[in-house]
Amino acid sequence: MNQLQLFLPCAAGVEDYLAQEVHEITGNVGTALQTLRGGVLVQSSWRDAMRLNLHSRLAQRVLVQLHYGEYRNERDLYEAASSVAWEIWFTPKQTFKVEVTAQHSPLTSLNFAALKIKDAVADRFRDKGGVRPDVNTQWPDIRIYAHLTTDHVTLYMDTSGEPLFKRGWREDKGEAPLKETLAAAMIAASGWDAKTPLYDPCCGSGTIAIEAAQIACNIAPGSLRRFAFEKQLPFQAHVWDGILQQARDAEHEPTAEIFGSDVAHRMVDFAQRNAQRAGVAQVVQFRGGDALQRMPPAASGVMLLNPPYGERIEVAGVAGGGARAGAREQAHTDDGGDFFPQLAAHWKKNYAGWTAWVLTPDLKLPSRMRLKESRRVPMWNGPIECRLFRFDMVAGSARERSKPAA
């Protein structure tokens, strides 16, 4: 179990940040670590698979790659699945499920492909010991994934279970919550050093601020949840207990001040309850208030926000309204003005010395805010293509800064 091929899928645009994270967790680099489209492939151990599940903030899952080869039809898929020693991973007393994804596969039915792989797994167990494991499509003990391209099939076994963005602390959430993995990707892309004050003025249920607070305290993101590998045959409880204890021993007092605010006081209550479950209630300062009126919580720092927009949520920030209402493509204030130019004016007047990072699907947002971005990072929020824009707030107008010194 020391020479496993592990594949960690992630959102598009996050691959390089995930590769760096995997390197920091496992120490693997060079040929043992490959950055691919949609994820990272690393040659590592079973122990590292458990550690990656516990510590990765950016991966969606940790998958063990068990087969990679060519195929032409469903019979080839059956043969491929039959060649995998499933009996070293789980027993016939456990349930399993097969899921198939494809890119440009010539097969006409992915359901039939999944059925052939399922039959191969069950038949191998029957041939080895006379007993077939049952299938459970709702809550399986074991999840098997097959990915088909034009002519190759890859078979994986999932060690995570529930997707890794489900940290276990976000029970209270709004209408369109930001996934924890995407919040962590925003933090990684910003280059935040976990020492500078961080503020989310549109915090919703607190995802960005809570992720940042856990980073500032070195709290492992998976420390509150269970994983699929706990039901798999290589699992040893004493080894896992040691990994968990090592993570707990590494936690420390926060190294940065974290702030969050939202125009909806209901969402602030949600954020505070989520922070309590995440173990950072004393680290994050949540307040109610309109982003157009809140003053800086510190002399300088990093703002990181994912403001409401039409595709993501029906509603937009309402200045002074204390609620979110109306299915509109853009955010508007209660006097009918555009929210974002007013937000930019507020920042330019009051937030000199701050750096703002804004995730949005609106590629024209900088011109609408009358700000010049210093960076733009492509990211995907589920199916929505977005950009993470960086704006550097400096005192005075550009014209004033261009005047020669006396």
Residue, then its C-alpha position, 0 to 999 in steps of 0.5 A: m500500500n506504499q505505491l498507490q496512484l492517487f487522483l484528486p479531482c478539483a474544480a477547473g482553474v484550481e489544479d496548480y493550487l491543488a498540486q502545491e497543496v498536495h506537495e505540502i501535505t505529502g512531500n511528493v514532487g517531480t515525476a511522482l506528482q502530475t498536474l492534469r486537467g481537472g485534478v492532480l495525480v500523485q504516486s503515494s501511500w495509503r497513509d498519505a491517502m488518509r492524510l490528504n482526505l483530512h488536510s486537503r482544502l481544494a480536492q473534491r475527492v481522493l481516488v485510488q487509481l486501480h486500472y488504466g487501459e484501452y477499451r473498444n466495447e462493453r466487453d472490454l470494460y468487463e474484462a478490465a474490471s475483472s482484472v482488479a483485485w477488489e477483494i483486497w479493498f472490501t469484502p462481499k458483506q459490504t455494498f458497492k456502487v459503480e458510477v461512470t463518467a465519459q468524454h467522447s466515449p463511443l459507447t451509446s449507454l453509460n448505464f449499460a457500461a456501469l452495469k457491465i463493470k458492476d457485474a465484473v466486480a460481483d462475478r470476481f467475488r463469486d468466483k473467489g469465494g462463492v458470495r457476491p456483494d450487494v449493490n446499494t445506489q443510495w448509501p454504498d460502503i464502497r464507491i467505484y468510479a469509471h472514467l471513459t475517454t475515446d479509447h481508454v478506461t480508468l477505474y478508481m475506488d473512492t476513499s472519501g465518501e461524501p465530497l470533501f467540500k462537506r466539512g461537517w460544520r455548515e448546517d446553516k446556509g443560504e439560498a446559494p452557498l459557496k462550496e468550501t473548496l471554492a472558498a479555499a481556492m479563492i484564499a489560495a489564489s489571493g496568496w493570503d499569508a494567514k497573518t494579514p487581516l481578512y474581511d468578507p463584506c458579503c459573507g452570507s453563511g460565513t464560508i470564506a471567513i470560516e475557511a480562513a479562520q481554520i487556516a489561521c488556526n491550522i485546523a484540518p478541514g476534515s477533522l469533523r467528518r468521517f471518510a469511506f476509507e474507514k470501511q475499507l480493508p487496508f484501514q487500521a484504526h490505530v494508524w488513523d487515530g495517530i494521524l488525527q492526534q497529530a493534526r490536533d496537536a498542530e492546531h494553534e492560536p489564530t495568526a490573523e484577524i478574520f472579519g465578516s459582515d452581511v446585510a441580512h442579519r439572518m445570514v450573520d446568525f447562520a455564520q456565527r452558528n457555523a463558526q461555532r461548529a467549525g471551532v472558530a467562533q472566537v476567531v471570526q468577528f461577524r457583524g450585520g451591516d450593508a457592504l456600502q456602509r461598513m467601515p474597515p475593520a482594520a487599518s489594512g488587509v485583504m477583502l475576499l468576497n463572492p457577491p450575489y449575482g443573477e445566475r447564482i442567486e435570485v437576489a442581490g444586496v440591497a443597501g440599507g434594506g436588511a433583506r435580499a429580494g428580486a430576481r435580477e441579473q445585477a445587484h441594485t441598491d434601494d434607490g435603483g443605482d447599481f450596487f457595484p459602482q457604489l461599492a467601488a466608490h465606498w472602497k476608494k474613499n474608505y479602504a486605502g491600503w486594502t486589497a480586494w478580491v472579487l469572484t464574479p461571472d461578469l467579465k466587465l465588472p472592473s469597468r462597471m466598478r471603474l476600477k483597474e484590476s491588477r490580476r484576474v484568475p479564471m475559476w468555475n463556481g460549479p457550471i458557472e465560469c467566473r473570474l477572481f479579480r484583484f483590485d488594489m485600493v490606494a489613497g487618492s485618485a489616479r490623477e492625483r497620484s500621477k502628479p510630480a512631487a513638489 
